[in-house]
Amino acid sequence: MPEHDAASGSRGAGSRTALRRRIRERRRALSGAQRQAAQQQAERRLRRLAPLWRARSVAIYLAVDGEADPGTIAAGALMRGQRVYAPVLHGESLRFARLTGETPLRRNRFGILEPAAADCIDPRQLDVVLTPLVAFDDAGTRIGMGGGYYDRCFSFLKQRIRWIRPKLIGLAYEFQRLRTVSRSDWDVPLWAAVTDRSIYRFHTEGTAA
């Protein structure tokens, strides 16, 4: 089920398709120095989130298209003895395969690197999921690339009263934050988002962050 192309709540922002295009262009336009400085700031803030360093299992993503890169976070998690996983496309669904420093990688049909491994984990057993995104708003609504893979994979979270795990944490640049975005029925909100400027917490019930 693709993500809905509803207009954002910001007047004149247009559809999600136009919004994705505009933000992706701005993301790609960052210089190497700008990207590195912003990522270092975001990583420092992300490390302050207790759920990350308390986690036994952490899912990251392999950055593409100018996304904020969680590679340093993954390396730190491996050094702490945490299990690290990365997304793997399986038809129209998403799986998370074990990722180590020696895991071979391959490109999926979208040209995105993913682990060439069969050691997958049930998404319900993940503690923290660093989530790629194009944009997010002040209520934790996430705009992805439009395929709906994360929404389908973590749809079970919408049935829970208390948010225990996994905690979906968006990693982004500050300009990817929007005031408000219309949320569709199938959208799974973020637990938090971390940028080079701030930490945004959207859910606190049942957590120790």
Salt bridges, closest charged atoms under 4 A:
GLU3 OE1 - ARG16 NH1 3.83
GLU3 OE2 - ARG20 NH2 3.84
ASP5 OD1 - ARG20 NH1 3.18
GLU43 OE1 - ARG47 NH2 3.84
ASP65 OD2 - ARG24 NE 2.66
ASP65 OD2 - ARG27 NH2 3.12
ASP65 OD1 - ARG28 NE 2.53
GLU92 OE2 - ARG109 NH2 3.41
GLU114 OE2 - ARG106 NE 3.36
ASP122 OD1 - ARG124 NH1 3.89
ASP127 OD1 - ARG165 NH1 3.03
ASP138 OD1 - ARG177 NE 2.75
GLU174 OE2 - ARG177 NH1 3.52
ASP187 OD2 - ARG16 NH2 3.11
